[in-house]
Amino acid sequence: MTDTLEADTRQIAFEQFARNFARALLTTPVGWLVVLAMAWGLAPRASLWAWFGAALACWVLCMAQSQWSRRQGFDVARHRLSAWASAFLDGIGWGMVPLFLMGHDPTLDARLAAVLCGVVAVTLGIYITAPEALRLQVAGTWIGIVLSSLLGAGPDGAIVLGLAVMHVLALFFLPGITARVVDGIRLQQANARLAEQLRLHLLTVEEEAATDPLTGVLNRRALDRLLAREIERCEAQGGMVSVLALDLDHFKAVNDTYGHAVGDEALRAFARRVRGPLRQSDHLARLGGEEFIVLLPGAPVSNALEIAERLRASVAEAPLVDVPRVAVTVSIGVAAFRPGDRGTDLLARADTAAYAAKRSGRDRVVLAEG
């Protein structure tokens, strides 16, 4: 679990960097316009257009990588190295400023140095979850600064020193900030996992509280809740709800003859047999022992009688357990909602009808009186 948490944290940290970097690339041309406005008339036109072409080429490659990574979901395992290469290339693009545009005018050099310092300040927010990428970006920038100094056409020593101090401070302080941000991401992920585990646990507890442990169908508490909701709906909106009370015939003899283990297996098989033909909106519940209830939302009494007869025939046509052979029948009472009914009223009428079915010979369906 810890490995998964760390992997998720790395993915989120990388995705945050990649998205920020992609947004920053969209604003890069604004920085170019600032540089062009500053250098226009102070730097040779040839140098100006050479810088612009080099910066544009770097930007196009960075944009291509960023869009490719975005289309594939910023996956850290697949795109980390290419994203780092883009950061280095972005640094080279800004390193073209001292290489092509500095050394022509002292005032222009100071202004462009201020622009480069501003780039560092802006990129700190972009690289806050990826300090390695910032180191590569700075390295790319210094290629241009070093080359301009070696060629003797770059900024003077004071400007180079100022840029060095700015970059060193950024590289020194960013890892500590990154560690705190990543710890925050890790904590957020851990809390999210804990919340999901708690949610699943609560769902399990809720399901267990509403489920009969032997057969896996609803228990009496869940049935009462569903029945009350259906009756409330009928009273508010009209419509119907019917219930079937199912009582297995002579089931005590099964337990006495084969034991409770076989009896329990027969009850589970009975629940599966009854559940099969029902609609998804219908509900099967076990009251206890061999007594079950089927709740039929929206079913008028005629439909309820048809469903009850199909269930009776399905139980009677084949044994519930093959070895040992356990064949039983079921008596079913049918009752439909009447205005003013409570849940207990409806269940009582269905139960009375089921006992009437037993008294009249069992293995039959009886409709509640009224």
Disulfide bonds with the S-S distance in Angstrom:
none
